[in-house]
Amino acid sequence: MEQGREWTSWIAGYNKHVGFRSLTWLTLPIAITLLALTFLGIDIREPVYFAPFIAILAWLMINAAMLFLNARSMEKYFTELLSEKRKKGLPIDAMVGVTTLKELIKADKGYAAWLFWMTFASLLMFIVGVAIIVIAAYIAVIGLYGVFGLATMGRREVLYSPEDVIRSYKPEVNPAILEEPIYGFLETILDPINRLKIDEYKAFLAERTKPGLNVGDVMGKAFFLLYQETEGVIDRDIVKSELSEVLADPSQVEEVEEHPHFGLNYLKDLVERGKKFVPTFFKLLDRLYITIYDNLPELKASDAYIDAEVIESIKSGDECHIMIFLYNNTPEPKTVEVTFAAPGFSPSEGRVLIELPEKDFEFPEQEKLPLYDREAPDTGDVIGLMSRVLDNLRVVWFTITADVIGTKSIGIHVREVGGRTLFGVSRRVNVGYKLGDLFRKLIGAGGTMGGIAASLIRIALW
């Protein structure tokens, strides 16, 4: 298994730094050079021209073959990994997300095979064109290389290694309610392979968590701090200093940072992936952060904090994430009803009841808190208070699919059960065509117009 991983890593390194770059940057220059030589009337059969071209084309074909071998080796690696897990008694194939990983590898293998056959056809056409010295053959070569070059320049994402496959994984299941917001979000975007190791990581953290706190508090705070690091708000030293406040012994911060599966650098990668795939979550985090930093007196005086966000621009058939943050700022639990109405989406409406826990901490007396203060108590700075609010916060997460093109409105309401409305807002969403759908509609319209024109011609001739 390890030898196979080393071989896969070597091929991935070659393809990433040499193989695919050669296909991307050489195909169009070759087409342009062939075009120039053809119209200058230069005989490409001369060894001084023929030898370099045939060598470059053969090398490109080898590089395309290496890309295909790369995809095959990744497929083999994941197949062996799943087999190894099954032999240990873990039916990993049943885990959510494994099918998606297989589909990613299959699509990458298909793309690599297409590139290989394109380079092979280009090599054959070049040889035939030189052999028969027909201008049409040269133009065919140039045309093929033009298409090939443009296809590689505007390529789909290439997955060079198993790590790339993992990073390309998108969350498949969106929970309706996150009771531990950041920790639940972390589990949602975590890929299925590493999700197997999370129980071990929980046990690892449980041994190092400060008494009175739980594992979710530590993971949630680490995730939020690393998000601030990705935004450039704080550096790694502040991340480690803040983490020391929730660990039993400050010396254990290094162990958490260097954990082999869920070290801080890996968690930071998860933050980046989450920002890409579910941006609504991070927009709401930012707005809550601004509220604590700029409007703390208003937050302290209110009974609840509620905010909602949707994805503002999507394509037809895409998912739209509706996300609502709910925080109860009273010492008594509260049950609320969250509803949405979304004409033009599937489903077009939704409803959920959620119980918000009581506030279990006290706000600081200050009206304005520093962003970060190493000497401050738990809630004495914005980062610390933000972490405590998030511990009490609940997230409602609806996922709907865009059906109708155009500008749509999504209405979101939060009401106390049997009581008053706490929150109501309407968010605008622009739903556009996917490029493929647009082409199909244009082609369909062209076919319809052609049919009408043909009918009119037949009538005129009749």
C-alpha positions in Angstrom: 0.0 0.0 0.0 2.8 2.4 0.9 4.8 1.6 -2.2 1.8 2.2 -4.3 1.3 5.6 -2.6 5.0 6.5 -3.3 4.6 5.6 -7.0 1.4 7.6 -7.2 3.1 10.6 -5.5 6.0 10.5 -8.0 3.7 10.4 -11.0 1.6 13.2 -9.5 4.6 15.4 -9.0 5.8 14.9 -12.6 2.3 15.6 -14.1 1.8 18.7 -11.9 5.1 20.3 -12.7 5.9 19.0 -16.2 3.3 16.9 -17.9 0.2 18.9 -17.9 2.0 22.2 -18.3 3.6 21.0 -21.5 0.2 20.1 -22.9 -1.2 23.5 -21.9 1.6 25.7 -23.1 2.9 23.9 -26.2 -0.2 23.0 -28.2 -1.2 26.4 -29.4 2.4 27.5 -30.2 2.8 24.4 -32.3 -0.4 25.2 -34.2 0.8 28.8 -34.8 4.2 27.6 -35.9 2.7 25.0 -38.3 0.4 27.7 -39.7 3.3 30.1 -40.3 5.6 27.4 -42.0 2.7 26.2 -44.2 1.9 29.7 -45.6 5.6 30.6 -46.0 5.9 27.5 -48.3 8.6 25.8 -46.2 8.9 22.1 -46.7 8.4 20.5 -43.2 9.9 17.2 -44.5 13.3 18.7 -44.1 15.0 17.1 -41.1 15.7 20.5 -39.5 12.0 21.0 -39.2 10.6 17.5 -39.1 12.8 16.1 -36.3 12.0 18.8 -33.6 8.2 18.6 -34.4 8.1 14.8 -34.2 10.1 14.8 -31.0 7.9 17.4 -29.3 4.7 15.7 -30.4 5.9 12.3 -29.2 6.9 13.8 -25.9 3.4 15.4 -25.5 1.8 12.0 -26.2 4.0 10.4 -23.5 2.9 13.2 -21.1 -0.7 12.6 -21.9 -0.2 8.9 -21.3 1.4 9.8 -17.9 -1.8 11.8 -17.0 -3.9 8.7 -17.8 -1.5 6.5 -15.8 -1.8 9.1 -12.9 -5.6 8.7 -12.9 -5.4 4.9 -13.1 -2.9 4.8 -10.2 -5.2 7.0 -8.1 -8.1 4.6 -8.9 -6.0 1.7 -7.9 -4.9 3.4 -4.6 -8.5 4.2 -3.6 -9.7 0.7 -4.5 -6.9 -0.8 -2.3 -7.7 1.6 0.5 -11.4 0.7 0.5 -10.5 -3.0 0.3 -8.1 -2.6 3.3 -10.8 -0.9 5.3 -13.3 -3.7 4.5 -10.8 -6.3 5.6 -10.7 -4.6 8.9 -14.5 -4.9 9.2 -15.4 -1.4 8.2 -18.0 -1.3 5.3 -16.6 2.0 4.1 -18.4 1.9 0.8 -21.6 2.7 2.6 -20.3 6.0 3.9 -21.7 9.2 2.5 -19.3 10.7 0.0 -17.4 7.6 -1.1 -19.4 7.4 -4.3 -18.5 11.1 -5.0 -14.8 10.3 -4.6 -15.1 7.4 -7.0 -16.9 9.7 -9.5 -14.2 12.3 -9.3 -11.5 9.8 -10.1 -13.6 8.3 -12.9 -14.2 11.8 -14.5 -10.5 12.6 -14.2 -9.6 9.3 -15.9 -12.0 10.0 -18.7 -10.5 13.5 -19.2 -7.0 12.1 -19.2 -8.0 9.4 -21.8 -9.5 12.1 -24.0 -6.2 14.1 -23.8 -4.2 11.1 -24.8 -6.3 10.2 -27.8 -6.2 13.9 -28.9 -2.4 13.9 -28.8 -2.2 10.5 -30.5 -4.5 11.8 -33.3 -2.5 15.0 -33.6 0.8 13.0 -34.0 -0.7 10.8 -36.7 -2.2 13.7 -38.6 1.1 15.5 -38.5 2.9 12.5 -40.0 0.2 12.0 -42.7 0.2 15.7 -43.5 4.0 15.7 -44.0 3.9 12.5 -46.0 1.4 13.6 -48.6 2.2 17.4 -48.6 -1.4 18.4 -48.9 -2.4 21.9 -47.7 -5.7 20.5 -46.4 -3.8 18.0 -44.2 -1.8 20.8 -42.7 -4.9 22.9 -42.1 -6.5 19.8 -40.4 -3.5 19.5 -38.2 -3.6 23.2 -37.3 -7.3 23.0 -36.6 -7.0 19.9 -34.4 -4.2 21.5 -32.5 -6.2 24.7 -32.1 -9.1 22.8 -30.6 -6.8 20.7 -28.4 -4.9 23.8 -27.2 -8.0 25.7 -26.3 -9.4 22.6 -24.6 -6.4 22.3 -22.4 -6.1 26.0 -21.7 -9.8 26.1 -20.5 -9.6 22.7 -18.8 -11.5 21.2 -16.0 -9.7 20.7 -12.7 -7.0 18.1 -12.9 -6.6 15.8 -9.9 -2.9 14.9 -9.6 -2.9 13.1 -6.3 -5.3 11.5 -3.7 -5.0 14.7 -1.7 -6.4 16.6 -4.7 -9.3 14.2 -4.8 -10.0 14.8 -1.1 -9.8 18.6 -1.6 -12.2 18.5 -4.5 -14.9 16.7 -2.4 -18.0 18.7 -1.9 -20.4 18.1 1.0 -23.2 15.8 0.0 -25.4 16.0 3.1 -26.6 19.3 4.6 -28.0 18.9 8.0 -31.3 20.8 8.7 -30.0 21.9 12.1 -26.5 22.4 13.5 -26.6 22.3 17.3 -22.8 22.8 17.5 -22.4 25.3 14.7 -18.7 25.2 13.8 -18.1 21.6 14.9 -21.2 20.4 13.0 -20.1 22.4 9.9 -16.6 20.8 10.2 -18.1 17.3 10.1 -20.3 18.2 7.2 -17.5 19.3 4.9 -15.1 16.6 6.0 -14.3 14.0 3.4 -15.4 10.4 4.1 -11.9 9.0 4.3 -10.8 11.3 7.1 -14.2 11.2 8.7 -13.3 7.6 9.7 -10.5 9.1 11.9 -12.6 11.7 13.7 -13.6 9.5 16.6 -10.0 8.9 17.3 -9.4 12.6 17.2 -12.3 13.2 19.6 -10.7 10.8 22.1 -7.4 12.6 21.6 -8.9 16.0 22.4 -11.0 14.7 25.2 -7.8 13.8 27.1 -6.6 17.3 26.7 -9.7 19.5 27.1 -10.0 21.7 30.1 -12.4 20.5 32.8 -15.9 21.9 32.3 -15.5 22.2 28.5 -16.2 19.6 25.8 -14.5 18.5 22.7 -16.8 20.5 20.5 -15.7 23.7 22.3 -12.1 23.0 21.4 -12.7 22.0 17.8 -15.2 24.9 17.3 -12.8 27.4 18.7 -9.9 26.0 16.6 -11.9 26.2 13.5 -13.0 29.8 14.1 -9.5 30.9 15.0 -8.1 29.4 11.9 -10.8 31.2 9.8 -9.5 34.4 11.3 -6.0 33.4 10.4 -7.1 32.8 6.7 -8.6 36.3 6.7 -5.3 37.8 7.9 -6.9 39.0 11.2 -4.6 37.1 13.5 -1.5 35.0 13.1 -0.7 31.4 14.2 0.8 32.6 17.6 -2.5 34.1 18.6 -4.3 31.0 17.4 -2.1 28.9 19.7 -2.5 31.3 22.6 -6.3 31.3 22.4 -6.3 27.5 22.1 -4.3 27.2 25.3 -7.3 28.7 27.2 -9.4 25.7 26.4 -6.8 23.0 26.9 -6.0 21.4 30.3 -2.3 22.2 29.8 -0.9 25.0 27.6 2.0 22.7 26.6 -0.5 20.5 24.8 -1.1 23.1 22.1 1.9 21.8 20.1 0.4 18.3 20.2 -2.9 19.7 18.8 -1.1 21.7 16.1 1.0 18.7 14.9 -1.7 16.0 15.1 -1.1 13.6 12.1 -4.7 13.7 10.8 -6.3 16.9 12.1 -3.4 19.2 12.7 -4.0 23.0 12.5 -2.8 23.2 8.9 -5.3 20.5 7.8 -8.1 22.2 9.7 -7.1 25.5 7.9 -7.5 23.6 4.6 -11.1 22.6 5.7 -11.8 26.3 6.4 -10.7 27.2 2.8 -12.8 24.4 1.4 -15.8 25.5 3.4 -15.4 29.1 2.2 -15.5 27.9 -1.4 -18.4 25.5 -1.2 -20.7 27.1 1.5 -19.9 30.8 1.6 -23.2 31.7 3.3 -21.9 30.2 6.6 -18.9 32.4 6.6 -20.8 35.6 5.7 -23.0 35.0 8.7 -19.9 34.4 10.9 -18.5 37.7 9.7 -21.7 39.6 10.4 -21.9 38.2 13.9 -18.3 39.1 14.4 -18.9 42.7 13.3 -22.0 42.9 15.7 -19.8 41.8 18.7 -17.1 44.2 17.7 -19.1 47.3 16.7 -22.6 46.9 18.3 -22.0 45.0 21.6 -24.5 47.2 23.6 -27.3 46.5 21.1 -26.5 42.7 21.3 -26.5 42.8 25.1 -29.9 44.6 25.2 -31.7 42.3 22.7 -33.6 39.1 23.5 -32.2 37.3 20.5 -29.8 37.6 17.6 -31.1 36.2 14.3 -29.5 36.6 10.8 -30.0 34.9 7.5 -28.1 34.5 4.2 -28.5 32.9 0.8 -26.3 32.4 -2.2 -26.9 35.5 -4.3 -26.1 34.2 -7.8 -26.4 30.7 -9.1 -27.1 28.7 -12.2 -30.2 26.7 -13.1 -30.1 23.3 -11.5 -27.6 24.5 -8.8 -28.1 24.2 -5.1 -28.9 27.3 -3.1 -28.0 27.2 0.6 -30.4 29.1 3.0 -28.7 29.5 6.3 -30.1 31.1 9.5 -28.1 31.9 12.7 -30.3 31.9 15.9 -29.0 33.0 19.3 -31.2 33.2 22.4 -30.0 36.0 24.7 -32.2 35.2 27.7 -31.7 32.8 30.7 -34.7 30.7 29.6 -34.8 28.3 26.6 -37.0 29.3 23.7 -38.7 27.4 20.9 -39.0 29.1 17.6 -40.5 28.3 14.2 -38.3 28.9 11.1 -40.0 29.1 7.7 -39.0 30.0 4.2 -40.8 30.6 0.9 -38.9 30.3 -2.4 -41.0 30.4 -5.6 -39.0 29.0 -8.5 -37.1 26.6 -6.4 -37.5 23.0 -5.2 -38.7 22.7 -2.6 -40.5 26.0 -2.7 -41.2 26.2 1.0 -40.0 24.7 4.3 -40.6 24.8 8.0 -38.8 23.6 11.1 -39.2 24.0 14.9 -36.0 24.5 16.9 -35.4 24.9 20.6 -32.8 27.5 21.5 -30.9 26.9 24.7 -30.6 29.5 27.4 -27.6 31.8 27.6 -25.0 30.1 29.9 -22.5 33.0 30.3 -22.4 36.6 31.2 -21.4 39.5 28.9 -18.5 41.6 30.0 -19.3 45.1 31.5 -17.3 46.9 28.8 -19.2 48.4 25.9 -16.2 48.0 23.6 -13.9 45.0 23.6 -10.4 44.6 22.1 -10.1 42.3 19.1 -7.6 40.2 21.0 -6.0 40.6 24.5 -3.7 37.9 25.7 -4.4 38.9 29.3 -8.2 39.2 29.0 -10.5 36.6 30.7 -12.6 34.2 28.6 -15.1 36.8 27.3 -12.8 39.8 27.7 -12.0 40.1 24.0 -14.0 39.8 20.7 -12.5 36.4 19.8 -13.3 34.9 23.2 -16.8 36.3 23.4 -17.5 35.2 19.8 -16.6 31.6 20.8 -19.0 31.7 23.7 -21.8 33.0 21.6 -21.2 30.3 19.0 -21.4 27.7 21.8 -25.0 28.8 22.4 -25.9 29.5 18.8 -28.0 27.2 16.5 -27.9 27.1 12.7 -30.8 26.1 10.5 -29.7 25.0 7.0 -32.1 24.5 4.1 -30.9 23.4 0.7 -33.0 24.1 -2.3 -32.5 23.7 -6.1 -33.1 26.5 -8.7 -35.7 25.5 -11.3 -36.6 28.8 -13.0 -34.3 31.3 -14.7 -34.5 35.0 -13.5 -34.4 37.1 -10.4 -36.1 35.4 -7.5 -36.9 36.3 -3.9 -36.6 34.0 -0.9 -38.6 35.0 2.1 -37.4 33.9 5.6 -39.3 34.3 8.9 -38.6 33.3 12.5 -41.5 33.3 15.0 -41.9 32.4 18.6 -44.2 29.4 18.9 -47.6 30.9 19.6 -46.0 34.3 19.9 -44.5 37.2 18.0 -42.4 37.4 14.9 -38.7 37.7 15.8 -37.2 38.1 12.3 -38.4 38.5 8.7 -36.4 39.2 5.6 -36.5 38.7 1.8 -33.3 37.9 0.0 -32.8 38.3 -3.8 -31.2 35.5 -5.8 -30.2 35.8 -9.5 -30.6 32.4 -11.3 -28.8 32.3 -14.7 -28.4 29.8 -17.5 -25.7 27.2 -17.4 -23.5 27.6 -20.5 -24.4 24.1 -21.8 -28.1 24.8 -21.3 -27.8 28.1 -23.2 -26.1 26.4 -26.1 -28.9 23.7 -26.2 -31.6 26.4 -26.2 -29.8 28.3 -29.0 -29.4 25.2 -31.0 -33.1 24.3 -30.4 -34.1 27.8 -31.4 -32.0 27.5 -34.5 -33.5 24.2 -35.4 -37.0 25.6 -35.0 -36.2 28.6 -37.2 -34.6 26.4 -39.8 -37.7 24.2 -39.9 -40.0 27.2 -40.3 -37.8 28.6 -43.1 -37.8 25.2 -44.9 -41.6 25.0 -44.7 -41.9 28.6 -46.1 -39.5 27.7 -49.0 -41.6 24.6 -49.8 -44.8 26.6 -49.8 -43.2 29.2 -52.0 -41.9 26.6 -54.5 -45.2 24.8 -54.4 
